[in-house]
Amino acid sequence: MFDRNNRLQSLFLEEVNLLLMSKEELKNDGIFTVTGVEILDEGKVLKVYFSVFGSSKTEMENLKKIEGFSREIKRSMKKRLRLKIIPNIIFQYDSTPERAGKIEELFKKINAEREDDIHSSKD
């Protein structure tokens, strides 16, 4: 069961990426990325995590824009995949890349301060 779930997640991730990357509306404002998928409720729900880097729009504006594609994605998956159940798609904003960027900046500052301390102690 676990192996099948992993295969389905990979398949759904590939399908969602394929369909969303062809959408011009998503290319106009920032870098849109599907960061992962999760199958819930015995395969009836597919949670799709996404992030948008460099967008001038808010998290909610991006979420509303992408939610508009969920029916089209489900319809396309129904045609392309041979599965009994095509899950309902729920999108959720993933702030992990932003948080990782902030943490990386903190590490850079710490390293810069250490180098300054090392250079000032040598003098």
C-alpha positions as CSV (number, residue, x, y, z in Angstrom):
1,M,0.0,0.0,0.0
2,F,2.8,2.4,0.9
3,D,4.6,1.8,-2.4
4,R,1.4,2.4,-4.4
5,N,0.8,5.6,-2.5
6,N,4.3,6.8,-3.4
7,R,3.9,5.9,-7.0
8,L,0.5,7.7,-7.1
9,Q,2.0,10.8,-5.5
10,S,4.8,10.9,-8.0
11,L,2.3,10.4,-10.9
12,F,0.0,13.2,-9.6
13,L,2.9,15.5,-9.0
14,E,4.1,15.0,-12.5
15,E,0.6,15.5,-14.0
16,V,-0.1,18.7,-11.9
17,N,3.3,20.1,-12.9
18,L,2.8,19.3,-16.5
19,L,-0.6,21.1,-16.6
20,L,0.3,24.1,-14.5
21,M,3.6,24.8,-16.3
22,S,1.7,25.4,-19.6
23,K,-0.4,28.1,-18.0
24,E,0.7,31.6,-19.1
25,E,-1.2,33.2,-16.2
26,L,1.3,31.6,-13.8
27,K,4.4,32.7,-15.7
28,N,3.6,36.4,-15.5
29,D,4.2,37.1,-11.9
30,G,7.1,35.4,-10.1
31,I,8.4,31.8,-10.3
32,F,5.7,29.3,-9.6
33,T,6.7,25.9,-8.2
34,V,4.8,22.9,-7.1
35,T,6.7,21.8,-4.0
36,G,4.9,18.5,-3.3
37,V,1.7,16.6,-3.1
38,E,0.0,14.5,-0.5
39,I,-2.8,12.0,-0.9
40,L,-5.4,12.1,1.9
41,D,-8.7,10.5,2.8
42,E,-8.0,7.2,1.2
43,G,-7.1,8.7,-2.2
44,K,-10.1,11.0,-2.5
45,V,-8.2,14.2,-1.8
46,L,-4.9,15.4,-3.3
47,K,-3.3,18.3,-1.5
48,V,-0.9,20.2,-3.8
49,Y,1.7,22.4,-2.1
50,F,3.0,25.3,-4.1
51,S,5.2,28.4,-3.7
52,V,5.6,31.6,-5.7
53,F,9.0,33.3,-5.5
54,G,9.3,36.9,-6.4
55,S,5.6,37.5,-6.8
56,S,4.1,41.0,-6.1
57,K,0.8,39.3,-5.2
58,T,-0.2,38.1,-1.8
59,E,-0.5,34.5,-0.7
60,M,-4.3,34.6,-1.0
61,E,-4.2,36.1,-4.5
62,N,-1.9,33.4,-5.7
63,L,-4.0,30.8,-4.1
64,K,-7.2,32.0,-5.7
65,K,-5.5,32.2,-9.1
66,I,-4.3,28.6,-8.9
67,E,-7.5,27.2,-7.4
68,G,-9.2,28.2,-10.7
69,F,-7.2,25.4,-12.5
70,S,-8.3,22.6,-10.2
71,R,-11.3,21.4,-12.2
72,E,-9.3,21.5,-15.4
73,I,-6.4,19.5,-13.8
74,K,-8.8,16.9,-12.5
75,R,-10.6,16.6,-15.9
76,S,-7.2,16.2,-17.7
77,M,-6.0,13.6,-15.2
78,K,-9.3,11.7,-15.7
79,K,-8.6,11.5,-19.4
80,R,-4.9,10.7,-19.2
81,L,-4.7,8.3,-16.2
82,R,-6.4,5.0,-15.9
83,L,-7.5,5.2,-12.3
84,K,-10.8,4.4,-10.6
85,I,-10.6,7.5,-8.4
86,I,-9.2,10.8,-9.4
87,P,-8.9,12.9,-6.2
88,N,-10.3,16.3,-5.6
89,I,-7.5,18.8,-5.6
90,I,-6.8,21.2,-2.8
91,F,-4.0,23.8,-3.1
92,Q,-2.0,25.0,-0.2
93,Y,0.6,27.7,-0.2
94,D,4.0,26.4,1.0
95,S,6.2,29.0,2.7
96,T,9.1,26.7,3.1
97,P,11.3,28.2,0.3
98,E,10.8,31.7,1.8
99,R,11.7,30.5,5.3
100,A,14.7,28.6,3.9
101,G,15.9,31.8,2.2
102,K,15.6,33.8,5.4
103,I,17.5,31.1,7.3
104,E,20.2,31.1,4.6
105,E,20.5,34.9,5.0
106,L,21.0,34.5,8.7
107,F,23.7,32.0,8.2
108,K,25.5,34.4,5.8
109,K,25.3,37.1,8.4
110,I,26.6,34.8,11.1
111,N,29.5,33.7,8.9
112,A,30.3,37.3,8.0
113,E,30.4,38.3,11.7
114,R,32.6,35.3,12.5
115,E,35.0,36.3,9.8
116,D,35.0,39.9,11.1
117,D,35.7,38.6,14.6
118,I,38.6,36.4,13.4
119,H,40.1,39.3,11.4
120,S,39.8,41.7,14.3
121,S,41.3,39.3,16.8
122,K,44.4,38.8,14.5
123,D,45.1,42.5,14.5
